Amino acid sequence: MTPDRLSRAEIGKDTVQAVAEAAATTVGEVAVILTTAVKDVAATIGGFATDVFELRDAARRAADREH
């Protein structure tokens, strides 16, 4: 075997390493997407809840003015 050629074992190791790195990168990217989505959903629901509380308080104040 000449020094400038890779053995089958080396090629296999490099392939496994590349696949593992690609999988780790993909899992990381998906985790970021999911984390951001959960954060955005929580913020949106929180904003909606705030609106509901404000509307409830406004309706209560309006009803109090009528009495």
Secondary structure per residue as TSV (DSSP state, phi and psi in degrees):
chain	resnum	aa	ss	phi	psi
A	1	M	-	360.0	135.0
A	2	T	-	-84.5	153.8
A	3	P	T	-65.3	-21.4
A	4	D	T	-90.8	6.5
A	5	R	S	-110.0	143.7
A	6	L	-	-92.6	145.1
A	7	S	-	-76.9	163.8
A	8	R	H	-58.7	-38.1
A	9	A	H	-63.8	-42.2
A	10	E	H	-65.6	-42.7
A	11	I	H	-62.6	-43.6
A	12	G	H	-62.0	-43.4
A	13	K	H	-62.6	-43.5
A	14	D	H	-64.1	-39.0
A	15	T	H	-65.1	-46.9
A	16	V	H	-61.0	-42.5
A	17	Q	H	-62.3	-45.2
A	18	A	H	-63.5	-41.4
A	19	V	H	-65.2	-43.0
A	20	A	H	-63.1	-41.9
A	21	E	H	-65.2	-42.2
A	22	A	H	-64.3	-41.4
A	23	A	H	-64.9	-43.5
A	24	A	H	-63.0	-41.6
A	25	T	H	-63.4	-44.7
A	26	T	H	-63.8	-45.2
A	27	V	H	-60.8	-42.3
A	28	G	H	-62.1	-43.3
A	29	E	H	-65.0	-41.9
A	30	V	H	-64.8	-39.9
A	31	A	H	-61.6	-41.3
A	32	V	H	-63.9	-43.9
A	33	I	H	-60.4	-47.3
A	34	L	H	-66.2	-41.6
A	35	T	H	-62.0	-44.3
A	36	T	H	-63.9	-40.9
A	37	A	H	-63.4	-44.9
A	38	V	H	-62.3	-43.5
A	39	K	H	-61.7	-44.7
A	40	D	H	-65.1	-40.8
A	41	V	H	-64.5	-44.1
A	42	A	H	-62.1	-41.9
A	43	A	H	-65.2	-40.4
A	44	T	H	-66.2	-44.2
A	45	I	H	-64.9	-40.4
A	46	G	H	-61.3	-41.7
A	47	G	H	-64.0	-40.5
A	48	F	H	-63.9	-43.5
A	49	A	H	-61.3	-41.7
A	50	T	H	-60.2	-44.5
A	51	D	H	-60.1	-42.8
A	52	V	H	-62.1	-44.7
A	53	F	H	-62.1	-42.8
A	54	E	H	-64.9	-41.2
A	55	L	H	-66.0	-40.0
A	56	R	H	-62.1	-45.3
A	57	D	H	-64.3	-40.6
A	58	A	H	-64.3	-41.6
A	59	A	H	-65.1	-38.7
A	60	R	H	-64.6	-43.8
A	61	R	H	-63.8	-39.8
A	62	A	H	-64.6	-40.9
A	63	A	H	-66.6	-37.0
A	64	D	H	-65.9	-34.5
A	65	R	H	-67.3	-28.5
A	66	E	H	-73.3	-21.4
A	67	H	-	-93.3	360.0
